[in-house]
């Protein structure tokens, strides 16, 4: 069987309403440099990023819970190829389980030398403690925050 490849270019720009839950989350990030999740009243799980409804019980979430700033890496990748509208490579992106949260949030990792992939991967290993950092001037989007290896833990 012949396996084929196809080159396609996708350049999609879209604008969508965030709704009450995500809007409140991004306002808190922008105005206060803090991250929050929403608690499911049935399971007690704190969902980050916050959702209006629990992904497991489908119940409306009820309570805002501040999470982080510390957490642990759940997964990561190091990107060495350029993608439209993303940082110039190399960069590291992954998911972190923050304190007081039951689901992980995605973000970029900074402060790690990415020139040697094996050393970088060892530095960003699953379970590595990290701390969330925030830009001084925030716009209210995920680029306002990033993770750094927590050398105090």
KAPEWO-V492508 format. One record per pair of residues at least 24 apart in sequence whose C-alpha atoms are under 6 Angstrom apart, sorted by sequence separation. I is the first residue (numbers start at 1). J is the second residue. D is the distance in whole Angstrom. If there is no record, write none. Layout:
I_J_D / I_J_D
This chain:
39_63_5 / 72_96_5 / 38_63_5 / 72_97_5 / 38_64_5 / 71_97_5 / 37_64_6 / 38_65_6 / 71_98_4 / 37_65_5 / 70_98_6 / 71_99_5 / 36_65_5 / 70_99_6 / 36_66_4 / 68_98_5 / 21_52_6 / 35_66_6 / 36_67_5 / 68_99_5 / 35_67_6 / 67_99_6 / 67_100_5 / 109_146_6 / 108_146_5 / 109_147_5 / 110_148_5 / 107_146_6 / 109_148_6 / 75_126_6 / 74_126_5 / 73_126_5 / 73_127_5 / 46_101_5 / 47_102_6 / 48_103_6 / 72_127_5 / 73_128_5 / 46_102_5 / 47_103_5 / 49_105_6 / 72_128_5 / 45_102_6 / 48_105_6 / 72_129_4 / 71_129_6 / 72_130_6 / 71_130_5 / 70_130_6 / 70_131_4 / 69_131_6 / 69_132_5 / 30_138_5 / 30_139_6 / 30_140_4 / 29_140_6 / 27_140_6 / 26_140_5
